[in-house]
């Protein structure tokens, strides 16, 4: 009996080491928002390249930045670009935008549609507009019967990239918001209740008559939540959609390192509360095999990978941005030498 | 927590067990002794390492001033201003509310199970209590959000406001979410702990006490009141503290119904925040070291509250077990 056990153990051990020898494991950690898309990418790419496996932990953008800074993972992922302070601690990190997301405003009130302007939205979240039939709201929503009920604000209680994009937008359109609240993954809300995650905010909104809250576009689409249209910089009311989100990225002057906020973008059809999500990698890769594999995966992700974005409710990169990312990838090096891109060879 | 009471009561009568092995002890005994020493030491080591790590991580915020951190009401990650007070307040208010609601119910339940209930019904009720203990806290949270909160908003809170509205506890807008919802959810969650420990305590009451009281012509209620409850008091107190400990650390269910806004309000209808909830919520996405440090600082505070509470409980149990209960027991 003992001998059989030992034989089994030896076999299992041999099997484990054999597998480790011929597959390459690339690890990453970070944002939860793009996780569904990334896991599809990893599995699709693994089917094409069975010798390459990804292990991604969706621990949040902050954690992703910490881990790539500490070099405990091969790549990080974040919904917000790293701050200058963070960049100073980790020199050589570059941002690779992968897809875009948008933040939508959802509500629980008996209206078929709701139009919001930057002024009314910031007014509501600052606690200055407290009733649904406020004259400011009525002015934009002519023909819609607004109820005489109190507005309850719902926001994220957990630190999140969604909050970062939303407060970044409000800081841009409202000087009062910028001064009183500011932007960040977690802020001090003037009014309202906090719910954990998109589902927490949705739960609050659904269970509280007169509530208003913000969630990710993908989450709102999948759960068929009512969403408001929003007046963009050009004065056009835009319904949140994947196309309108991609438009937002096209209407911004893109810096070479892609660290840019695309909220309140110009462009007639651009939805104003949108943002990139990024993969974070070192420009010079230390490990030859892993470095080559990672660069080639990134190349695939911004080309073939983009086709799986829309079915999963992520907005693909607009063409000009994708072209810029191509250049960045071509400039990546492995141990000081230019990386070999299989696709361009 | 019946053992401390028993030990306190009987400790004097027991012979002290030998503390050290005699010189000629067997090798096996020595090994066993060493092994147990390692186990005991490991617990101390783990606690020590946790505290050390928390102190280390929280240094950026403690550098600003620990007292300021404890007494500051403002929590604003954008400008790196961090104060623990609203969270301490929320944790204490919800836990106290929970124990105030749960303790009488638990004692009643335990009396039903050990003294008054029809013997056939007892296992059914006790099974139901065990089920309550097995429900994951996120399920309690969901139930709270979709059932309890709307009920509080539409029925309970308006009623409380119209009858007891002169008290500051029951004023302000009735939104459902808040201290009251969190306290009630916690009460249900700690009910199994408190009632089952109380039940065990009641079982240790000697039958002679009860019989003596009944023989003197006491009714069943009188027997419980003058003989059973005084004897069991330290144990019941211990059960309450155990429940309170669980309530202090509960995260998921609380964060789903408390409203998550770091504010201090006298009204139970208002939204608040608790220590474990904010740590769980904000930790994954902190951007600055000060923010991470502040959350670690909150963890230290929670640790401290638990420590103080447990020490208090031990002292109380000892005090009470020296009190009138001795007279009743002997």
Interface residues (C-beta under 8 A of the other chain):
Chain A: X59 X60 X61 X62 X63 X83 X85 X86 X150 X152 X157 X158 X159 X160 X161 X181 X182 X183 X184 X185 X186 X187 X188 X189 X192 X193 X194 X195 X196 X200 X203 X204 X207 X208
Chain B: X74 X75 X76 X77 X78 X79 X142 X145 X146 X149 X150 X153 X173 X175 X176 X177 X255 X256 X259 X260 X261 X262 X271 X273 X277 X280 X281 X282 X283 X284 X285 X286 X287 X288 X291
